């Protein structure tokens, strides 16, 4: 029993020492403030809504799959976090997003 407690204490100490000695690049970076979105549109086309979100949320590159059907919806969102706005829009239009390397977001119908 004593040997188990000693080993456990040594392992915990080693883990704490390793975490404290980690280089600054490996520690968590502070989060940037999240951008807010305002969408006040009536019967807006899916591509227009995505374009507005892209601009307001500083998404550099977005590919909209040709399989995304033409449809429209009405949104009244004011000062909503970008992530929430994308979730609402994707759910409303039955879409899914997949990040691709180099800041590219691919939007397609959800399967």
VEXTOR-452987 format. One record per atom (N, C-alpha, C): residue number from 1; residue in three letters; atom name; x negated, y negated, z negated. Coordinates in Angstrom, 1 decimal. Each point is the difference from the previous one (the first is absolute). Layout:
(rec NUM,ALA,CA,(X,Y,Z))
...
END
This chain:
(rec 1,UNK,N,(-0.8,1.2,0.0))
(rec 1,UNK,CA,(0.8,-1.2,0.0))
(rec 1,UNK,C,(-0.9,-1.3,0.0))
(rec 2,UNK,N,(-1.0,0.1,-0.8))
(rec 2,UNK,CA,(-0.9,-1.2,-0.1))
(rec 2,UNK,C,(-0.7,-0.2,1.3))
(rec 3,UNK,N,(-0.4,1.1,0.7))
(rec 3,UNK,CA,(-0.7,-0.1,1.3))
(rec 3,UNK,C,(0.9,-0.7,1.0))
(rec 4,UNK,N,(1.3,0.4,0.0))
(rec 4,UNK,CA,(1.0,-0.5,1.0))
(rec 4,UNK,C,(0.1,-1.5,-0.2))
(rec 5,UNK,N,(0.2,-0.5,-1.3))
(rec 5,UNK,CA,(0.1,-1.4,-0.3))
(rec 5,UNK,C,(-1.2,-0.8,0.4))
(rec 6,UNK,N,(-1.2,0.6,-0.2))
(rec 6,UNK,CA,(-1.2,-0.7,0.4))
(rec 6,UNK,C,(-0.1,-0.1,1.5))
(rec 7,UNK,N,(0.3,1.0,0.7))
(rec 7,UNK,CA,(0.0,0.0,1.5))
(rec 7,UNK,C,(1.0,-1.1,0.5))
(rec 8,UNK,N,(1.2,0.1,-0.5))
(rec 8,UNK,CA,(1.0,-1.0,0.4))
(rec 8,UNK,C,(-0.4,-1.4,-0.3))
(rec 9,UNK,N,(-0.6,-0.3,-1.1))
(rec 9,UNK,CA,(-0.5,-1.3,-0.4))
(rec 9,UNK,C,(-1.1,-0.5,1.0))
(rec 10,UNK,N,(-0.9,0.9,0.3))
(rec 10,UNK,CA,(-1.1,-0.3,0.9))
(rec 10,UNK,C,(0.6,-0.3,1.4))
(rec 11,UNK,N,(1.0,0.8,0.5))
(rec 11,UNK,CA,(0.5,-0.2,1.3))
(rec 11,UNK,C,(0.8,-1.4,0.1))
(rec 12,UNK,N,(0.7,-0.3,-1.0))
(rec 12,UNK,CA,(0.8,-1.3,-0.1))
(rec 12,UNK,C,(-1.0,-1.1,0.0))
(rec 13,UNK,N,(-1.1,0.1,-0.8))
(rec 13,UNK,CA,(-1.0,-1.0,0.0))
(rec 13,UNK,C,(-0.7,-0.2,1.4))
(rec 14,UNK,N,(-0.3,1.1,0.6))
(rec 14,UNK,CA,(-0.6,0.0,1.3))
(rec 14,UNK,C,(0.9,-0.7,1.0))
(rec 15,UNK,N,(1.3,0.3,0.0))
(rec 15,UNK,CA,(0.9,-0.6,0.9))
(rec 15,UNK,C,(0.1,-1.5,-0.2))
(rec 16,UNK,N,(0.1,-0.4,-1.3))
(rec 16,UNK,CA,(0.1,-1.5,-0.3))
(rec 16,UNK,C,(-1.3,-0.7,0.5))
(rec 17,UNK,N,(-1.1,0.6,-0.3))
(rec 17,UNK,CA,(-1.3,-0.6,0.4))
(rec 17,UNK,C,(-0.1,-0.1,1.5))
(rec 18,UNK,N,(0.4,1.0,0.8))
(rec 18,UNK,CA,(0.0,0.0,1.4))
(rec 18,UNK,C,(0.9,-1.1,0.6))
(rec 19,UNK,N,(1.2,-0.2,-0.6))
(rec 19,UNK,CA,(0.9,-1.0,0.5))
(rec 19,UNK,C,(-0.5,-1.4,-0.3))
(rec 20,UNK,N,(-0.7,-0.2,-1.1))
(rec 20,UNK,CA,(-0.5,-1.3,-0.4))
(rec 20,UNK,C,(-1.2,-0.3,0.9))
(rec 21,UNK,N,(-0.8,1.0,0.4))
(rec 21,UNK,CA,(-1.2,-0.2,0.8))
(rec 21,UNK,C,(0.3,-0.1,1.5))
(rec 22,UNK,N,(1.2,0.2,0.4))
(rec 22,UNK,CA,(0.4,0.0,1.5))
(rec 22,UNK,C,(-0.4,-1.4,0.6))
(rec 23,UNK,N,(-0.5,0.0,1.2))
(rec 23,UNK,CA,(-0.3,-1.2,0.7))
(rec 23,UNK,C,(1.2,-0.9,0.2))
(rec 24,UNK,N,(-0.1,-1.3,0.1))
(rec 24,UNK,CA,(1.2,-0.8,0.1))
(rec 24,UNK,C,(0.8,0.3,1.3))
(rec 25,UNK,N,(-0.6,0.5,1.0))
(rec 25,UNK,CA,(0.7,0.3,1.3))
(rec 25,UNK,C,(1.0,1.1,-0.2))
(rec 26,UNK,N,(-0.2,0.9,-1.0))
(rec 26,UNK,CA,(0.9,1.1,-0.2))
(rec 26,UNK,C,(1.1,-0.3,-0.9))
(rec 27,UNK,N,(0.0,-1.1,-0.7))
(rec 27,UNK,CA,(1.1,-0.4,-0.9))
(rec 27,UNK,C,(1.1,-0.6,0.8))
(rec 28,UNK,N,(1.2,0.1,-0.5))
(rec 28,UNK,CA,(1.2,-0.5,0.7))
(rec 28,UNK,C,(-0.2,-1.5,0.3))
(rec 29,UNK,N,(0.3,-0.4,1.2))
(rec 29,UNK,CA,(0.0,-1.4,0.4))
(rec 29,UNK,C,(1.4,-0.6,-0.5))
(rec 30,UNK,N,(-0.1,-1.3,-0.3))
(rec 30,UNK,CA,(1.3,-0.7,-0.4))
(rec 30,UNK,C,(0.9,0.0,1.2))
(rec 31,UNK,N,(1.3,0.1,-0.3))
(rec 31,UNK,CA,(1.0,0.0,1.1))
(rec 31,UNK,C,(0.3,-1.5,0.4))
(rec 32,UNK,N,(0.1,-0.2,1.3))
(rec 32,UNK,CA,(0.4,-1.3,0.6))
(rec 32,UNK,C,(1.4,-0.2,-0.3))
(rec 33,UNK,N,(0.4,-1.3,-0.1))
(rec 33,UNK,CA,(1.5,-0.2,-0.2))
(rec 33,UNK,C,(0.7,0.4,1.3))
(rec 34,UNK,N,(1.2,0.6,-0.3))
(rec 34,UNK,CA,(0.8,0.6,1.1))
(rec 34,UNK,C,(0.7,-1.1,0.7))
(rec 35,UNK,N,(0.0,0.1,1.4))
(rec 35,UNK,CA,(0.8,-1.0,0.8))
(rec 35,UNK,C,(1.5,0.2,-0.1))
(rec 36,UNK,N,(0.7,-1.1,0.1))
(rec 36,UNK,CA,(1.5,0.1,0.0))
(rec 36,UNK,C,(0.6,-0.3,1.3))
(rec 37,UNK,N,(1.1,0.6,0.3))
(rec 37,UNK,CA,(0.7,-0.1,1.3))
(rec 37,UNK,C,(1.4,-0.6,-0.2))
(rec 38,UNK,N,(0.4,-0.7,1.0))
(rec 38,UNK,CA,(1.3,-0.5,0.1))
(rec 38,UNK,C,(0.6,0.4,1.4))
(rec 39,UNK,N,(1.1,0.7,0.0))
(rec 39,UNK,CA,(0.7,0.4,1.2))
(rec 39,UNK,C,(1.4,-0.4,-0.1))
(rec 40,UNK,N,(0.4,-0.9,0.8))
(rec 40,UNK,CA,(1.4,-0.5,0.0))
(rec 40,UNK,C,(0.5,0.1,1.4))
(rec 41,UNK,N,(0.4,1.2,0.5))
(rec 41,UNK,CA,(0.3,0.2,1.4))
(rec 41,UNK,C,(1.4,0.8,0.1))
(rec 42,UNK,N,(0.7,-0.3,1.0))
(rec 42,UNK,CA,(1.3,0.7,0.3))
(rec 42,UNK,C,(-0.1,0.7,1.3))
(rec 43,UNK,N,(0.3,1.3,0.0))
(rec 43,UNK,CA,(0.0,0.9,1.2))
(rec 43,UNK,C,(-1.4,-0.2,0.7))
(rec 44,UNK,N,(-1.1,0.1,-0.7))
(rec 44,UNK,CA,(-1.3,-0.1,0.6))
(rec 44,UNK,C,(-0.5,1.3,0.5))
(rec 45,UNK,N,(-0.7,0.0,1.1))
(rec 45,UNK,CA,(-0.5,1.2,0.6))
(rec 45,UNK,C,(-1.1,0.6,-0.8))
(rec 46,UNK,N,(-0.2,1.3,-0.1))
(rec 46,UNK,CA,(-1.0,0.6,-0.8))
(rec 46,UNK,C,(-1.4,-0.5,0.3))
(rec 47,UNK,N,(-0.3,-0.2,1.3))
(rec 47,UNK,CA,(-1.3,-0.5,0.3))
(rec 47,UNK,C,(-0.3,-1.5,-0.4))
(rec 48,UNK,N,(1.1,-0.8,0.0))
(rec 48,UNK,CA,(-0.2,-1.3,-0.5))
(rec 48,UNK,C,(-0.2,-0.1,-1.5))
(rec 49,UNK,N,(0.7,0.9,-0.7))
(rec 49,UNK,CA,(-0.1,0.1,-1.5))
(rec 49,UNK,C,(-1.4,0.5,-0.3))
(rec 50,UNK,N,(-0.5,1.0,0.7))
(rec 50,UNK,CA,(-1.4,0.5,-0.3))
(rec 50,UNK,C,(-1.0,-1.1,0.4))
(rec 51,UNK,N,(0.2,-0.8,1.0))
(rec 51,UNK,CA,(-0.9,-1.0,0.4))
(rec 51,UNK,C,(-0.1,-1.1,-1.1))
(rec 52,UNK,N,(1.2,-0.3,-0.6))
(rec 52,UNK,CA,(0.0,-1.0,-1.1))
(rec 52,UNK,C,(-0.7,0.5,-1.2))
(rec 53,UNK,N,(0.2,1.3,-0.4))
(rec 53,UNK,CA,(-0.7,0.5,-1.1))
(rec 53,UNK,C,(-1.5,0.1,0.2))
(rec 54,UNK,N,(-0.4,0.3,1.3))
(rec 54,UNK,CA,(-1.4,0.1,0.3))
(rec 54,UNK,C,(-0.6,-1.4,-0.2))
(rec 55,UNK,N,(0.6,-1.0,0.4))
(rec 55,UNK,CA,(-0.5,-1.4,-0.1))
(rec 55,UNK,C,(-0.1,-0.4,-1.5))
(rec 56,UNK,N,(1.1,0.2,-0.7))
(rec 56,UNK,CA,(0.1,-0.5,-1.4))
(rec 56,UNK,C,(-0.9,0.8,-1.0))
(rec 57,UNK,N,(-0.3,1.3,0.4))
(rec 57,UNK,CA,(-0.7,0.8,-0.9))
(rec 57,UNK,C,(-1.5,0.1,0.4))
(rec 58,UNK,N,(-0.4,-0.7,1.0))
(rec 58,UNK,CA,(-1.4,0.0,0.5))
(rec 58,UNK,C,(-0.4,1.4,0.4))
(rec 59,UNK,N,(0.9,0.7,0.7))
(rec 59,UNK,CA,(-0.4,1.3,0.6))
(rec 59,UNK,C,(-0.7,-0.3,1.3))
(rec 60,UNK,N,(-1.2,0.4,0.1))
(rec 60,UNK,CA,(-0.8,-0.4,1.2))
(rec 60,UNK,C,(0.5,0.7,1.3))
(rec 61,UNK,N,(0.2,1.3,-0.1))
(rec 61,UNK,CA,(0.4,0.7,1.2))
(rec 61,UNK,C,(1.1,1.0,-0.3))
(rec 62,UNK,N,(1.0,0.0,0.9))
(rec 62,UNK,CA,(1.2,0.9,-0.1))
(rec 62,UNK,C,(0.3,0.6,1.3))
(rec 63,UNK,N,(0.2,1.3,0.0))
(rec 63,UNK,CA,(0.4,0.7,1.2))
(rec 63,UNK,C,(1.4,0.5,-0.2))
(rec 64,UNK,N,(1.0,-0.4,0.8))
(rec 64,UNK,CA,(1.3,0.5,-0.1))
(rec 64,UNK,C,(0.2,1.1,1.1))
(rec 65,UNK,N,(0.3,1.2,-0.5))
(rec 65,UNK,CA,(0.1,1.1,0.9))
(rec 65,UNK,C,(1.2,-0.2,1.0))
(rec 66,UNK,N,(-0.1,0.5,1.2))
(rec 66,UNK,CA,(1.0,-0.2,1.0))
(rec 66,UNK,C,(1.3,0.8,-0.4))
(rec 67,UNK,N,(-0.2,1.0,-0.9))
(rec 67,UNK,CA,(1.2,0.7,-0.5))
(rec 67,UNK,C,(0.9,-0.7,-1.0))
(rec 68,UNK,N,(-0.5,-1.2,-0.5))
(rec 68,UNK,CA,(0.8,-0.8,-0.9))
(rec 68,UNK,C,(1.2,-0.5,0.8))
(rec 69,UNK,N,(1.3,0.4,-0.4))
(rec 69,UNK,CA,(1.1,-0.4,0.8))
(rec 69,UNK,C,(0.3,-1.5,-0.2))
(rec 70,UNK,N,(0.6,-0.6,1.0))
(rec 70,UNK,CA,(0.5,-1.4,-0.1))
(rec 70,UNK,C,(1.2,0.0,-0.9))
(rec 71,UNK,N,(-0.1,-0.8,-1.1))
(rec 71,UNK,CA,(1.1,-0.1,-0.9))
(rec 71,UNK,C,(-0.2,-1.4,-0.8))
(rec 72,UNK,N,(1.1,-0.4,-0.6))
(rec 72,UNK,CA,(-0.1,-1.3,-0.7))
(rec 72,UNK,C,(0.6,0.2,-1.4))
(rec 73,UNK,N,(-0.3,-1.0,-0.9))
(rec 73,UNK,CA,(0.5,0.0,-1.3))
(rec 73,UNK,C,(-0.1,-1.4,-0.6))
(rec 74,UNK,N,(0.7,-0.2,-1.1))
(rec 74,UNK,CA,(0.0,-1.4,-0.6))
(rec 74,UNK,C,(-0.8,0.2,-1.4))
(rec 75,UNK,N,(-0.9,-1.0,-0.2))
(rec 75,UNK,CA,(-0.8,0.0,-1.2))
(rec 75,UNK,C,(0.1,-1.4,-0.7))
(rec 76,UNK,N,(0.2,0.0,-1.3))
(rec 76,UNK,CA,(-0.1,-1.2,-0.8))
(rec 76,UNK,C,(-0.9,0.3,-1.1))
(rec 77,UNK,N,(-1.3,-0.2,0.2))
(rec 77,UNK,CA,(-1.0,0.3,-1.0))
(rec 77,UNK,C,(-0.8,-1.3,-0.2))
(rec 78,UNK,N,(-0.1,-0.4,-1.3))
(rec 78,UNK,CA,(-0.7,-1.2,-0.3))
(rec 78,UNK,C,(-1.1,0.3,-1.1))
(rec 79,UNK,N,(-1.3,-0.4,0.4))
(rec 79,UNK,CA,(-1.1,0.2,-0.9))
(rec 79,UNK,C,(-0.1,1.4,-0.6))
(rec 80,UNK,N,(0.0,1.0,1.0))
(rec 80,UNK,CA,(-0.1,1.4,-0.4))
(rec 80,UNK,C,(-1.4,0.4,0.3))
(rec 81,UNK,N,(-0.7,0.9,-0.8))
(rec 81,UNK,CA,(-1.3,0.4,0.3))
(rec 81,UNK,C,(0.0,0.8,1.3))
(rec 82,UNK,N,(-1.1,-0.1,0.7))
(rec 82,UNK,CA,(-0.1,0.6,1.4))
(rec 82,UNK,C,(0.3,1.5,0.0))
(rec 83,UNK,N,(-0.6,0.7,-1.0))
(rec 83,UNK,CA,(0.3,1.4,-0.1))
(rec 83,UNK,C,(1.4,0.3,-0.1))
(rec 84,UNK,N,(0.8,-0.7,-0.8))
(rec 84,UNK,CA,(1.4,0.2,-0.2))
(rec 84,UNK,C,(0.7,-0.3,1.3))
(rec 85,UNK,N,(-0.3,-1.1,0.7))
(rec 85,UNK,CA,(0.6,-0.4,1.2))
(rec 85,UNK,C,(-0.2,1.1,1.1))
(rec 86,UNK,N,(-1.2,0.5,0.1))
(rec 86,UNK,CA,(-0.2,1.1,1.0))
(rec 86,UNK,C,(0.8,1.2,-0.3))
(rec 87,UNK,N,(0.0,0.4,-1.3))
(rec 87,UNK,CA,(0.8,1.1,-0.4))
(rec 87,UNK,C,(1.5,-0.1,0.3))
(rec 88,UNK,N,(0.5,-1.2,-0.2))
(rec 88,UNK,CA,(1.5,-0.2,0.3))
(rec 88,UNK,C,(0.2,0.0,1.5))
(rec 89,UNK,N,(-0.9,-0.6,0.8))
(rec 89,UNK,CA,(0.2,0.0,1.4))
(rec 89,UNK,C,(-0.2,1.4,0.6))
(rec 90,UNK,N,(-1.0,0.7,-0.5))
(rec 90,UNK,CA,(-0.2,1.4,0.6))
(rec 90,UNK,C,(1.1,0.9,-0.4))
(rec 91,UNK,N,(0.6,-0.2,-1.2))
(rec 91,UNK,CA,(1.1,0.9,-0.4))
(rec 91,UNK,C,(1.3,-0.4,0.8))
(rec 92,UNK,N,(0.2,-1.3,0.2))
(rec 92,UNK,CA,(1.2,-0.4,0.8))
(rec 92,UNK,C,(0.0,0.5,1.4))
(rec 93,UNK,N,(-1.2,-0.1,0.7))
(rec 93,UNK,CA,(-0.1,0.4,1.4))
(rec 93,UNK,C,(-0.5,1.5,0.1))
(rec 94,UNK,N,(-0.1,0.7,-1.1))
(rec 94,UNK,CA,(-0.5,1.4,0.0))
(rec 94,UNK,C,(-1.3,0.1,0.7))
(rec 95,UNK,N,(-1.0,-0.8,-0.5))
(rec 95,UNK,CA,(-1.3,0.0,0.6))
(rec 95,UNK,C,(-1.0,0.5,-1.0))
(rec 96,UNK,N,(-1.2,0.4,0.5))
(rec 96,UNK,CA,(-1.1,0.4,-0.9))
(rec 96,UNK,C,(-1.3,-0.7,0.5))
(rec 97,UNK,N,(-0.9,-0.3,-0.9))
(rec 97,UNK,CA,(-1.3,-0.6,0.4))
(rec 97,UNK,C,(-1.1,0.9,-0.4))
(rec 98,UNK,N,(-1.0,-0.1,0.9))
(rec 98,UNK,CA,(-1.2,0.8,-0.3))
(rec 98,UNK,C,(-1.2,-0.9,0.3))
(rec 99,UNK,N,(-0.9,-0.2,-1.0))
(rec 99,UNK,CA,(-1.1,-0.9,0.2))
(rec 99,UNK,C,(-1.1,0.8,0.8))
(rec 100,UNK,N,(-0.5,-0.7,1.0))
(rec 100,UNK,CA,(-1.1,0.5,0.8))
(rec 100,UNK,C,(-1.2,-0.8,-0.3))
(rec 101,UNK,N,(-1.2,0.6,0.2))
(rec 101,UNK,CA,(-1.2,-0.7,-0.4))
(rec 101,UNK,C,(-0.1,-1.4,0.6))
(rec 102,UNK,N,(-0.8,-0.9,-0.6))
(rec 102,UNK,CA,(-0.3,-1.3,0.5))
(rec 102,UNK,C,(1.2,-0.9,-0.1))
(rec 103,UNK,N,(0.8,0.0,-1.0))
(rec 103,UNK,CA,(1.1,-0.9,-0.3))
(rec 103,UNK,C,(1.1,0.1,1.1))
(rec 104,UNK,N,(0.3,1.2,0.4))
(rec 104,UNK,CA,(1.1,0.1,1.0))
(rec 104,UNK,C,(1.1,0.8,-0.7))
(rec 105,UNK,N,(1.3,-0.5,0.1))
(rec 105,UNK,CA,(1.1,0.7,-0.5))
(rec 105,UNK,C,(0.9,0.5,1.1))
(rec 106,UNK,N,(0.3,1.3,0.0))
(rec 106,UNK,CA,(0.8,0.6,1.1))
(rec 106,UNK,C,(1.4,0.2,-0.6))
(rec 107,UNK,N,(1.0,-0.6,0.7))
(rec 107,UNK,CA,(1.4,0.2,-0.4))
(rec 107,UNK,C,(0.7,0.9,1.0))
(rec 108,UNK,N,(0.7,1.0,-0.6))
(rec 108,UNK,CA,(0.7,1.0,0.9))
(rec 108,UNK,C,(1.3,0.4,-0.7))
(rec 109,UNK,N,(0.9,0.7,0.7))
(rec 109,UNK,CA,(1.2,0.5,-0.7))
(rec 109,UNK,C,(-0.4,1.0,-1.1))
(rec 110,UNK,N,(0.8,0.0,-1.1))
(rec 110,UNK,CA,(-0.3,1.0,-1.0))
(rec 110,UNK,C,(0.5,1.3,0.5))
(rec 111,UNK,N,(-0.7,1.0,-0.4))
(rec 111,UNK,CA,(0.3,1.4,0.5))
(rec 111,UNK,C,(0.8,0.7,-1.0))
END
